[in-house]
Amino acid sequence: MVGGPSLIVPVETYDLIDTTNLSALVANFARVHMLLAMFDGEPDKWIEFFESCGTPEERRRDLPFAEEVKRRMIGDPEYLSRLRRVVGELSELI
């Protein structure tokens, strides 16, 4: 076998969350949830995803949000912790 054996890695997938027709509050909550759940709170990974395989709509609507989260995290080391806490608290209320 050239290059050695293949490695099969399971990947958890999520259904598409269409944020195009949602209120800003709902859309931003969905975006924060995606950042935390799919990219472990690492906006660079999310930005890289948008740049490598995001749709034009995702780049237009979601990429600026990810870039803003990154800017806020740089200026405020506790920002991600607060996002996690607030999302958790809201989820418990529902």
Buried (B, 14 or more C-beta within 10 A) or exposed (E): EEEEEEEEEEEEEEEEEEBEEBEEEEBBBBBBBBBBEBBEBBBEEBBBBBEEEBEEEBEEBBBEBBBEBBEBBEEEEEBBEEBBEEBEEEEEEE
